[in-house]
């Protein structure tokens, strides 16, 4: 797992339920609920379509604050159904101080109320266990399934994190065992596999695993949605830049053309449909970025001409 995410997870978090306005998703804008909050990120529940790599803007309604708390840039780190993990990457200094005050107040209240269970930290390391698991993909998958069954929502940061250290890349042997697991397992094995593969977005060996999931569960809308989300998620190796997401999707789209030669009809049908969907997403994302660049350019010219653009967060 990304060390930056690990560091963020080690910071104190508080369980909250704050309403938020969200913009910058694939579906433009909408509402969500902040489920937990730290000084460097949060967990957001929203019906909006989210993909890892997106950068969002948040306006968070915190009880007691006259104005909504404004986060200019919150990058999507992971997606699990309607819940996403966000890292705060751009926040004005005034808003950073307001966030600090909110966290201080919440942590103090939790301490006074003996609410230690509301403050969570990254789980302790299983020292040395990854070395044992790395020698046996079969044991690693067996242990991973057990951890996944215990707590799906935290698997990415607990068992999933440990397995990603045991297997920094998705080796052909690991991929082969996951294919076998999916081919003989139930929807739980498919869900576990999709959760685990989030660690290997840049690995070409996951294609065979995803194909097996599509072949087995082509009529399961929920699982197929997970496959699409995984394919659409850009990996850590995606080049940076304004058109980062569109370029990442173009690479994904090009890669799916190889699926069209697969002998299984479920896979070729899925590939054809998703290639078309990615084409629409790429066009929409390029249009969005071009419009944003044009807006920034206009704003820059206005600033240079002497217009005053004093900042104050808008009411929620």
N, C-alpha and C positions, 0 to 999 in steps of 0.2 A: 504494500500500500504506500501511497505517496507520503513521505515523511512530514510534509506540511499538514496533511490531514490528520496524521497521528498527533502532531503537536497541538492542533486545534482541539482534538478530542480530549487532550490531557487537561485543558482549561476547565474551570468550574462551569457547569451548566445549570440552569434552573428550568424546571418544568413550568410552562406557562400556557395560556390559551389566548393569544392576542390576534385580533383580526388584522388582516393586511391587504393592501392593494398591491397587485403584482403586475409588472409590465416587462416586456422583453421576451416572453415565451413564444413558442411557435404559433400560439393562438393570440398573440398580441398582448392582451391585458385581461385581468380578471381578479378574483378574490381568493384568499387562502387564509389559513390559520397557522400561526407560529406555535409549534408544540414544545420546543425547548429553545433556550437562548443562551449564548455566551458572548464574550466580547469580540470573538472572531468569526462567529457564524451562528447558524440556527438550523432547526429542522422544520420544514414547511409542509403542510398538507394542503393540496389544491387539486381541483379537477382539471386544471389546465394541462395541456400536453407539454411535458418537460423532457429534456434530453441533457445528458452529461455534456458539459462544455458551454452551455448557454450562459449568458450574463444577464442577470435580472436587475430591476430596480424595485425597491420595496418602500412602501409607506406603511409603517406599523403603528396601529392605534394602541398606545399604552395607557391604561387607566391612570388618571392623575396628570397626564401631560396635556397641555393646551393644544399643542401642535403634534402632528404625526411624526414619529421618528423616521428619518429619511436615510436609506442606504442606497447610495448611487450605483454601486456595483456589487452584486452577490452572485458568484459563479456556482453553477450546479456541479457538485462533486459526484453525486450518485443519485440514482432514481430507483425507487421500489414501489411499484404500483402508483398510488396517488401521494406518496411521501417522497420528499427530496431533501438531500443534505446540501446546505449552502455555505460557502466561505465568503466572508466579507472582504472584498479586495479594494473597494473605493468607498470612502466615507469622509465627509468633510469634518474638519477638526471640531467644529461646534457640535455636530451630530455625534462624533466619537465621544465627546465629553458627556452628552446626554445619555448615550448608551452606557457609559461607565457608571453614571449616577443610577440608572435603572438597575444595572446588575448589582451595584453595592446595596441598594435598597432591598432587592429581592433576596440576596444572600444573607443580609442581616435579619430579615424577617424569618427566613428559614431556620437560621440558627436560634433565634429567640423562641420559635415555635417548635424547636426540636425536630425540624423537618429535614434532617440530614438525608432522608431517602429521596428528597427531591433534587439533591445536588449529586451529579454523577461524574465520575472520572473514567478515563480509559481503563479497561480491565487490565489486571496485572498480567505480565508476560508469563507464558509457560516456558520457562527457561530450559533450553536444551531439547524441548520436545520436537521442534521443527527439524532438528538433525535426524531424529529417529524416523519421523514421518517421511522425510525426503528419500529415505532408502526403500520405502514401500508405498507406492501409489495406492495399492489396494487398502492398506491400513489407513492411509490419509483420507481416502474417500469414505471408508467406514466411519471413522471418527467425525469427519465433516458432516455426514448425514445425521449423526446423533446430535451434534451441536446445532445443526440447522433445525431439527425437530424441536429442540428445547426452546429456541428463541429466534424466529426468522428475522425479526426487525433488527436485531443486533448482530446477526451472523456476519455481516460484512466487516464489522469492527472487532469481532471476537474470533470465531473459528475461521472465517474467511481470511482475516488478516494473517492468522497463523499459517494457514495453508499457502498463502501467497509468499510467505517467507521460506517455507519448505520447498516450494516450487516457484522460483522467481519467473520462470517461463512455463508455458503449457507445453511440456515435452510430448513427443509422439506417443510415448507409453501412457502418459496421463490422459491424453486425448482419446486414445484407443479404449481405455478403461471407462471413460465417461460415455463414449458411444455405446459400449456394452451395457452400462448402467441404464441409460435412457431406453435402449431397445428392449430391455426386460422389465423395467420399472414402471411405476405409476406416475401420476402427475406430481407427487411430492419429489420424486427423483428428478423429474424435469425441472421443477422449481429450484431445487438445490443446485442443479447443474448451471442454470441460468445465473443464479446468484454468484456461483464460483467463477464463472467465465467473465464477470465484470472486472476481475483482476487481470485479464489477458486480452484486452481489446485490440492490441497491436499484433497479436499472435496469429499467423495464418493457419495454424493447426486447429483453431477452434471452428473453422468452416465445416469440417466433417461432423463435429458434434452438433452444430446448429442444424445441419441438414438432417441428421437423425431425429432431432426434436421435431422438425417440420414434418418429416415423414410419418412419425408416430402420432403427432398431436395436431394435425392440420385442421381438425374440426373444433379444436378447443380455442375459442377466441381469446381467453385470458392468457394462455401460454403463448399463443402466436403473437399477442401484443408484447409479451416479454421478449420474444425473438426480435421483433421489429425494433423495439427500444434498444436492445443490445447492438444490433447492426448499425443503428443510427448514431450511437454514442461514439464520438471521436476519441481516439486513444491519446495517451500522453505524448506520443511522437508526432502528433499533428502539428505542422508548421504554424507559427503565430501569424497574426495579421488581421486586418479588418474582415477579410473574407474567409477566415479560418474555418468556420462551420460549413460554409458552402463548399469549400475545397475538400474538406473532410468527407462530406456527403458524396462528392463527385468520385472520390477514391472508392468509397463503399459501393457506389452504383456500378463503377467499372468492374469491381471485384465480383459482383453478382452475375455478371454475364457468363462466368464459368459455370454457374449453377444451371444455366439453360440447357447444358449438354448432359445433365444427369438423367439417368434412365427412369427415375421415379417421377410420376406425373405430379404428385403433390409438391415436389420441390421445384419443378419447372414452372408450375402455375404460380406458386408463391413468388419465385424470382421475377417472373414477368410483371406481376402486379406491383411488387415493391420497387422494381426499377422505375416504373412509371411514377409511383408515389415519390420516390427520391428526386426524380426530375422536377416535379412540382415544388417540392420543398426547396430545392436548390434555387429555382427561379424566384420563389418568394423571399428567400433569405438574401439573395443578391439585391433584389429590389429594396428590401428593408435597409440593408447596409448603405446602398447608394443614396437613399432618402436621408439617412442619418448623417452621412458625410456632407450632403448638400446643406442640411440644417446647421451643422457645425461651421461650415464655411460662411454661411450667412451671418451666424452669430459672431464669428471672428471679425468680419467686416464691420458689423455694427459696433463691436467693442473698439475697433480701431478708429471709428468715426466719433467716438466720445460718448456713446449712449451709456447710461448707468443701468447696470443689471444687478442691482443689489439682491442678495439672496436671503430668503426667509422661507422655511419649510411651510408648505401649504397645509391647511387643515385637512384632516382625514375625510 
